[in-house]
Amino acid sequence: MDKRVLALLAATGASTIYGVNHTLAKGVMPQYIGAYGFILLRVVGAAALFWLASLFTKSEKIDPKDYWRLFGCAVFGMFINMLAFFKGLSLSTPINSSVIITLSPVILLVLSAIFLKEKISPIKIIGIAIGMLGALVLVLFGASTQANAPNIPLGNVLYFVNGATYAIYLILVKPITNKYSTITLMKWLFLTGVFLNLPFTISEFTDVNWLDLPTRVIWIMLFVVVGTTFSTYFLNLYALKTLKASTVGAFIYLQPLIAVIFAVLVGADRITPVRALAGLLIFAGVYLSTRTKKSKVS
């Protein structure tokens, strides 16, 4: 099969896993495991898998001058980012999370302008404003509660924090992505993430009745660790070997479609007029703020 087709399938697979994760992960919280306990399971499991994978790859030594950058990446990418997302998911809804997460490219654009001095055109400024308006519509005018979503506005705010911290993580990690392999970076970032999260998550983790978990819940937990946390990195890395980074990044817009379809099909969430309006505003804002001039690119 053509390499480009395989790369596109890999990127699609990663987005599909992320999209389904919004509903599956929420389905076991907080009845079987708390949001913070789930985070510890995720980072411990991912760290173990990446360290195991590192046994079959070339060993790389981290330059001491990169220690602080790696620490910052772990703080924003494996600590605040994850805590905000899973706590938000426990308070809000799968559809809201999948919609708000598409603001990440917009937030990244704003932060790049602040820290990397990248210029923002007037049309992109308009796009940023429209996207943020959509997020505000969800937070201020959406339902405040629904079944298994006790505080939707706060959950939506935490989704926004998740997107902002992930954007900061991308800015911090970008300079070292070509310096070290993905396995090397991930094994150290997730190991650091274990120690950062441990004090805040250990109590919920130990509260889990591990021996009495239903088989369905165990499979979902394995999916989050092996699928959402571990496999997606490999799928996106494979895609990046053939496709441009911007092409792979565009697949984030596939997540809401998959998340909404899956959530509605299994009865975990529903589409409301406010969510539809907010979604349209956010998608329009993201499109305007991230569009570039047409060029011959793959």
Protein Blocks (a to p, Z undefined) as FASTA:
>chain_A
ZZklmmmmmmmmmmmmmmmmmmmmmmmpcklocfklmmmmmmmmmmmmmmmmmmmpccdd
ddfklmmmmmmmmmmmmmmmmmmmmmmmmmmcfklmmmmmmmmmmmmmmmmmmmnopacd
fklmmmmmmmmmmmmmmmmmmcfbdehiablmlmmmmmmmmmmmmmmmmmmmmmmmmmpc
fklmmmmmmmmmmmmmmmmmmmmmmmpcfklgcfklmmmmmmmmmmmmmmmmmmmmmmmm
mmcfklmmmmmmmmmmmmmmmmmmnopaccdfklmmmmmmmmmmmmmmmgccddddZZ
